[in-house]
Amino acid sequence: MPELVVIDYEALVDKDRDVKALIEEAYGADGLGVLAIRNVPGFVEARDAALPQGHALAHAGDKVLDSLVDVESMYQAGWSRGKEKIGDKPDLAKASFFFNPLVDVPGTAEDRAKWPLSYPCNVWPSEEDLPGFENSLKSVGRIMRQTTAAVGKRIDELAATQLPNYNLDLGKLIAETDKAKGRLLYYYPLTDEEKSRGQRDSWIGVHNDSGFLTALAGEIYLDDEGNTIENPDPAAGLYVIDRAGVEHHVVIPKDCMAVQIGECVQVITGSVVQATPHYVRGAVVEGRRVARVSLPVFIDTKPDFALTSPEGITRQTVVDSASKEVPALGVRWLEQGQTFGDFLMKSVDVYYSWNQELSKQAFSDVSPPVSA
């Protein structure tokens, strides 16, 4: 049975250390698609400052929240709640604050005009309304991007040993990109009706990340006053589905961040590393209201990046290796050289239709890909 692989930061960044076996164990066909990194400099302190901001924002009041809604970006920056749908109903189980931790105005003017949804400009609350909010999110997001770039280098090393024609520099792409989307997620306490359904993916539905690499800051659980508490429901939290269809409860250690594989990296490495479907199960505790905060940062390259498998690896080989738990990769990655931007838009459309069908069948909460 696959287990969460943990690597020390010093081993990750030491170019003289061979860690390919750990990278393959985490990200290969038999892995969970998740790698935890321990002892990242400054990370624990930055995370502990950032995650409680999720409760502060969600309870900041309508005046503040309304000022953070960015309709022009189609809610891809600032505050968003109820804009995603479960079937035909708005998803109110969670709220999001989208931000770029690297730059407030990403890309060039040409980039922003051509790909407006991929390059939204940041919308921040004032320091008076939410003290420390902007600085804490930028700080943790930048640490996570730097660490994810180091993971990218190690993925390159693994791919190069298995594919003689592999010539990408994923580590450099991640280190130099300004296309990063942080998503501060606040999961509201389940209602009594939601608890009674016993729905496995009651906080966020089954999906693959459709981008490149996703950094994870772990999770905290909160009471109604915003006090951090130990998770009172051992079954709540993040689940990953492996290649055999087995579901694994993945708890990122409190002294670690983690990095997940997105489908684009599966494509460009010829499935040397593989994305895994995952979902979040809500906390079901009778007589108690329990919320959750998490913070993924989706780190991608430009939307016009051509998604092409390495020489010698056919498109069909990659498509056949993809998980069958989510909409088929082959109906979203349509051809060699399809741009990342086109792939992402196709994925959103396909997930939406899939979600509609599932909602008709059984109250299933399946969210669209959250990378953009």
C-alpha positions as CSV (number, residue, x, y, z in Angstrom):
1,M,0.0,0.0,0.0
2,P,1.4,3.4,-0.9
3,E,2.2,5.8,1.9
4,L,2.9,9.5,2.0
5,V,6.6,10.0,1.2
6,V,8.4,12.6,3.3
7,I,11.7,14.2,2.3
8,D,13.9,16.6,4.3
9,Y,14.3,20.0,2.6
10,E,18.1,19.8,2.9
11,A,18.1,16.5,1.0
12,L,15.8,18.0,-1.6
13,V,18.0,20.9,-2.5
14,D,21.4,19.2,-2.1
15,K,22.5,18.5,-5.7
16,D,24.9,15.8,-4.5
17,R,22.1,13.8,-2.9
18,D,20.4,11.2,-5.1
19,V,16.7,11.2,-4.2
20,K,15.3,9.8,-7.4
21,A,13.9,6.7,-5.6
22,L,11.9,8.9,-3.2
23,I,10.6,11.0,-6.1
24,E,9.5,7.9,-7.9
25,E,7.9,6.4,-4.8
26,A,5.9,9.5,-4.3
27,Y,5.0,10.4,-7.9
28,G,5.3,7.2,-10.0
29,A,2.5,4.9,-11.1
30,D,2.3,3.2,-7.6
31,G,2.5,6.4,-5.6
32,L,0.0,8.8,-4.1
33,G,1.1,11.7,-6.4
34,V,2.0,13.7,-3.2
35,L,5.4,14.5,-1.7
36,A,5.7,16.1,1.8
37,I,8.8,18.2,2.5
38,R,10.0,18.7,6.1
39,N,12.1,21.6,7.5
40,V,11.4,24.1,4.8
41,P,13.0,27.3,6.1
42,G,10.4,29.7,7.4
43,F,7.5,27.6,6.2
44,V,5.8,26.6,9.5
45,E,5.9,30.1,10.9
46,A,4.5,31.5,7.6
47,R,1.8,28.9,7.4
48,D,0.7,29.5,11.0
49,A,0.3,33.2,10.2
50,A,-1.6,32.6,7.0
51,L,-4.1,29.8,7.6
52,P,-6.1,31.5,10.4
53,Q,-6.7,34.4,8.0
54,G,-9.2,32.1,6.3
55,H,-11.6,32.4,9.2
56,A,-10.9,36.2,9.6
57,L,-11.8,36.8,6.0
58,A,-14.9,34.6,5.9
59,H,-16.3,36.5,9.0
60,A,-15.2,40.0,7.9
61,G,-18.7,41.1,7.0
62,D,-20.5,41.8,3.8
63,K,-19.0,45.3,3.2
64,V,-15.4,43.9,3.2
65,L,-16.3,40.8,1.3
66,D,-18.2,42.7,-1.4
67,S,-15.3,45.0,-1.9
68,L,-13.1,41.9,-2.7
69,V,-15.4,40.4,-5.4
70,D,-13.7,40.7,-8.8
71,V,-16.4,40.1,-11.5
72,E,-14.1,41.2,-14.3
73,S,-11.7,38.3,-13.7
74,M,-14.7,35.9,-13.5
75,Y,-13.9,35.5,-9.8
76,Q,-10.4,34.3,-10.4
77,A,-9.1,37.0,-8.1
78,G,-10.3,38.0,-4.6
79,W,-13.4,36.6,-2.8
80,S,-15.6,33.9,-4.3
81,R,-18.4,32.0,-2.8
82,G,-21.3,30.2,-4.7
83,K,-19.8,30.9,-8.1
84,E,-18.9,27.2,-8.7
85,K,-21.9,24.9,-9.0
86,I,-22.9,21.4,-7.8
87,G,-25.2,20.4,-10.7
88,D,-27.4,23.5,-11.1
89,K,-27.0,24.7,-7.5
90,P,-24.3,27.1,-6.2
91,D,-21.6,25.5,-4.1
92,L,-21.9,27.1,-0.7
93,A,-19.9,24.5,1.2
94,K,-16.7,26.5,0.7
95,A,-15.4,29.9,-0.1
96,S,-12.2,31.0,-1.8
97,F,-9.8,33.9,-1.8
98,F,-7.7,33.8,-5.0
99,F,-4.4,35.7,-5.2
100,N,-1.0,35.6,-6.9
101,P,1.7,35.5,-4.2
102,L,4.4,36.5,-6.6
103,V,3.2,39.7,-8.3
104,D,0.2,41.9,-8.0
105,V,0.1,42.5,-11.8
106,P,1.2,39.3,-13.5
107,G,2.4,38.9,-17.1
108,T,2.6,41.6,-19.7
109,A,-0.2,43.8,-21.0
110,E,-0.4,41.5,-24.0
111,D,-0.6,38.4,-21.8
112,R,-3.4,39.9,-19.8
113,A,-5.4,41.0,-22.9
114,K,-5.0,37.5,-24.5
115,W,-5.5,35.4,-21.4
116,P,-7.6,37.5,-19.0
117,L,-8.7,34.6,-16.8
118,S,-5.1,33.3,-16.5
119,Y,-3.6,36.7,-15.5
120,P,-6.0,38.4,-13.0
121,C,-4.6,41.2,-11.0
122,N,-4.7,40.9,-7.2
123,V,-7.5,42.4,-5.1
124,W,-6.4,42.8,-1.4
125,P,-8.3,43.9,1.7
126,S,-7.0,46.9,3.5
127,E,-4.6,46.5,6.4
128,E,-7.2,48.2,8.5
129,D,-9.9,45.6,7.6
130,L,-7.7,42.6,7.9
131,P,-4.3,43.2,9.5
132,G,-1.4,41.1,8.2
133,F,-3.6,39.4,5.6
134,E,-1.8,40.4,2.4
135,N,1.7,40.0,3.8
136,S,1.1,36.6,5.4
137,L,-0.4,35.1,2.2
138,K,2.4,36.5,0.0
139,S,5.0,35.2,2.4
140,V,3.8,31.6,2.6
141,G,3.1,31.5,-1.1
142,R,6.6,32.6,-2.1
143,I,8.2,30.0,0.2
144,M,5.9,27.3,-1.4
145,R,6.8,28.4,-4.9
146,Q,10.6,28.3,-4.2
147,T,10.3,24.8,-2.7
148,T,8.1,23.6,-5.5
149,A,10.8,24.7,-8.0
150,A,13.3,22.4,-6.2
151,V,10.8,19.5,-6.5
152,G,10.6,20.3,-10.3
153,K,14.3,19.9,-10.6
154,R,14.1,16.5,-9.0
155,I,11.3,15.4,-11.3
156,D,13.5,16.4,-14.2
157,E,16.3,14.2,-12.9
158,L,13.9,11.2,-12.6
159,A,12.4,11.7,-16.0
160,A,15.9,12.1,-17.6
161,T,16.9,8.7,-16.3
162,Q,13.9,7.0,-17.8
163,L,13.5,8.9,-21.0
164,P,16.6,9.4,-23.2
165,N,14.9,12.2,-25.1
166,Y,13.6,14.2,-22.2
167,N,14.9,17.7,-22.5
168,L,12.6,19.9,-20.5
169,D,13.7,22.1,-17.5
170,L,10.6,21.9,-15.3
171,G,12.6,23.3,-12.3
172,K,13.5,26.4,-14.3
173,L,9.9,26.9,-15.6
174,I,8.6,26.8,-12.0
175,A,11.4,29.0,-10.6
176,E,10.9,31.7,-13.3
177,T,7.1,31.7,-13.8
178,D,4.9,34.6,-12.4
179,K,1.8,32.5,-13.0
180,A,0.9,31.2,-9.6
181,K,-2.6,31.1,-8.0
182,G,-3.0,30.8,-4.3
183,R,-6.4,29.7,-3.1
184,L,-7.2,30.3,0.5
185,L,-10.1,27.9,1.1
186,Y,-12.5,28.2,4.0
187,Y,-14.8,25.1,4.3
188,Y,-17.9,26.0,6.2
189,P,-19.2,23.7,8.9
190,L,-21.5,21.0,7.5
191,T,-25.2,21.5,8.0
192,D,-27.3,18.7,9.7
193,E,-28.6,17.8,6.3
194,E,-25.1,17.5,4.8
195,K,-24.0,15.4,7.8
196,S,-27.0,13.0,7.4
197,R,-26.0,12.3,3.8
198,G,-22.7,10.8,4.8
199,Q,-21.3,12.0,1.6
200,R,-17.6,11.2,1.2
201,D,-16.6,14.3,-0.8
202,S,-18.8,16.7,1.1
203,W,-16.3,19.6,1.2
204,I,-14.7,19.3,-2.3
205,G,-15.4,16.7,-4.9
206,V,-13.2,14.2,-6.8
207,H,-10.9,15.8,-9.3
208,N,-7.4,15.9,-10.7
209,D,-5.4,19.1,-10.7
210,S,-5.2,20.0,-14.3
211,G,-2.1,22.3,-14.1
212,F,1.5,21.7,-13.5
213,L,2.5,21.5,-9.8
214,T,0.3,22.2,-6.7
215,A,1.9,23.2,-3.4
216,L,-0.1,22.4,-0.3
217,A,0.2,24.2,3.0
218,G,-1.7,21.5,5.0
219,E,-4.9,22.3,6.9
220,I,-6.3,23.6,10.2
221,Y,-9.7,23.0,11.8
222,L,-11.6,25.7,13.6
223,D,-14.5,26.3,15.9
224,D,-17.1,29.1,15.3
225,E,-14.9,31.6,17.2
226,G,-11.9,30.9,14.9
227,N,-10.0,29.0,17.5
228,T,-7.7,26.3,16.0
229,I,-8.7,22.9,17.3
230,E,-7.5,19.3,16.7
231,N,-9.5,17.6,14.0
232,P,-12.4,16.1,15.9
233,D,-13.4,13.7,13.1
234,P,-10.5,11.3,12.2
235,A,-12.2,10.6,8.9
236,A,-12.3,14.2,7.7
237,G,-9.8,15.7,5.4
238,L,-7.9,15.0,2.1
239,Y,-8.2,11.7,0.3
240,V,-6.2,10.4,-2.7
241,I,-7.3,7.6,-5.0
242,D,-4.5,5.4,-6.2
243,R,-4.2,3.5,-9.5
244,A,-6.1,0.5,-8.0
245,G,-9.0,2.7,-7.0
246,V,-8.1,2.5,-3.3
247,E,-8.8,5.7,-1.3
248,H,-6.1,6.9,1.1
249,H,-6.6,9.5,3.8
250,V,-3.6,11.8,3.5
251,V,-2.7,13.9,6.5
252,I,0.2,16.2,5.8
253,P,2.4,16.4,8.9
254,K,2.2,19.8,10.7
255,D,5.9,20.5,10.1
256,C,5.6,19.8,6.4
257,M,4.3,21.3,3.2
258,A,3.5,19.1,0.2
259,V,3.5,19.1,-3.6
260,Q,1.0,17.4,-5.8
261,I,1.4,16.4,-9.5
262,G,-0.9,18.1,-12.0
263,E,-2.0,16.5,-15.3
264,C,0.3,18.8,-17.4
265,V,3.4,17.4,-15.7
266,Q,2.1,13.9,-16.4
267,V,1.9,14.8,-20.1
268,I,5.3,16.4,-20.4
269,T,7.1,13.6,-18.6
270,G,5.4,10.9,-20.5
271,S,3.7,9.6,-17.3
272,V,7.0,9.1,-15.5
273,V,5.1,11.0,-12.8
274,Q,1.3,10.9,-12.5
275,A,-1.5,13.0,-11.2
276,T,-3.9,11.3,-8.7
277,P,-7.6,12.1,-8.1
278,H,-8.4,13.5,-4.7
279,Y,-11.2,15.0,-2.7
280,V,-11.9,16.5,0.8
281,R,-14.3,14.9,3.2
282,G,-16.2,17.1,5.7
283,A,-16.0,16.8,9.4
284,V,-19.1,15.1,10.8
285,V,-19.3,15.7,14.6
286,E,-22.8,15.6,16.2
287,G,-23.5,18.8,18.1
288,R,-20.4,20.6,16.9
289,R,-19.7,23.0,14.1
290,V,-16.3,22.4,12.6
291,A,-14.7,24.5,9.8
292,R,-11.5,23.8,7.8
293,V,-8.9,26.1,6.2
294,S,-6.4,25.0,3.6
295,L,-4.1,26.8,1.1
296,P,-3.1,25.2,-2.2
297,V,-0.9,27.3,-4.6
298,F,-1.2,26.2,-8.2
299,I,2.1,26.9,-10.0
300,D,2.0,26.8,-13.8
301,T,3.7,28.2,-16.8
302,K,2.3,30.4,-19.6
303,P,-1.1,29.5,-21.2
304,D,0.5,29.2,-24.6
305,F,2.9,26.4,-23.4
306,A,2.6,23.4,-25.8
307,L,1.6,20.2,-24.0
308,T,3.7,17.6,-25.8
309,S,4.8,14.2,-24.5
310,P,8.6,13.4,-24.8
311,E,9.9,12.1,-28.1
312,G,9.2,8.3,-28.2
313,I,6.2,8.5,-25.9
314,T,2.9,8.5,-27.8
315,R,-0.1,10.5,-26.8
316,Q,-2.1,7.2,-26.4
317,T,0.5,5.9,-24.0
318,V,0.0,8.9,-21.7
319,V,-3.8,8.8,-22.1
320,D,-4.0,5.1,-21.2
321,S,-1.9,5.7,-18.1
322,A,-4.3,8.4,-16.7
323,S,-6.7,7.7,-13.9
324,K,-10.2,6.5,-14.8
325,E,-11.7,8.1,-11.7
326,V,-12.1,11.5,-13.4
327,P,-13.1,12.6,-16.9
328,A,-10.8,11.0,-19.4
329,L,-7.6,12.8,-20.2
330,G,-8.0,11.9,-23.8
331,V,-11.2,14.0,-24.2
332,R,-9.4,17.1,-22.8
333,W,-5.8,16.8,-24.0
334,L,-6.9,16.5,-27.7
335,E,-3.6,16.5,-29.5
336,Q,0.2,16.8,-29.1
337,G,1.0,20.5,-28.9
338,Q,-2.3,21.6,-27.5
339,T,-1.8,24.7,-25.4
340,F,-2.1,24.6,-21.7
341,G,-4.7,27.4,-21.9
342,D,-6.8,25.4,-24.3
343,F,-6.4,22.2,-22.3
344,L,-7.5,24.0,-19.1
345,M,-10.7,25.5,-20.7
346,K,-11.6,22.1,-22.2
347,S,-11.1,20.5,-18.8
348,V,-13.4,23.1,-17.1
349,D,-16.1,22.4,-19.7
350,V,-15.8,18.6,-19.5
351,Y,-15.8,18.6,-15.7
352,Y,-18.9,20.8,-15.6
353,S,-20.8,18.3,-17.8
354,W,-19.6,15.4,-15.7
355,N,-20.6,17.2,-12.6
356,Q,-24.1,17.8,-14.0
357,E,-24.6,14.1,-14.8
358,L,-23.3,13.0,-11.4
359,S,-25.6,15.4,-9.5
360,K,-28.6,13.9,-11.3
361,Q,-27.6,10.5,-10.1
362,A,-26.7,10.9,-6.4
363,F,-26.0,14.2,-4.7
364,S,-22.4,13.8,-5.6
365,D,-20.3,17.0,-5.1
366,V,-17.7,17.0,-7.9
367,S,-15.9,20.3,-8.3
368,P,-14.2,21.5,-11.5
369,P,-10.4,21.6,-11.6
370,V,-9.2,24.4,-9.4
371,S,-6.0,25.3,-11.3
372,A,-6.2,28.1,-13.8
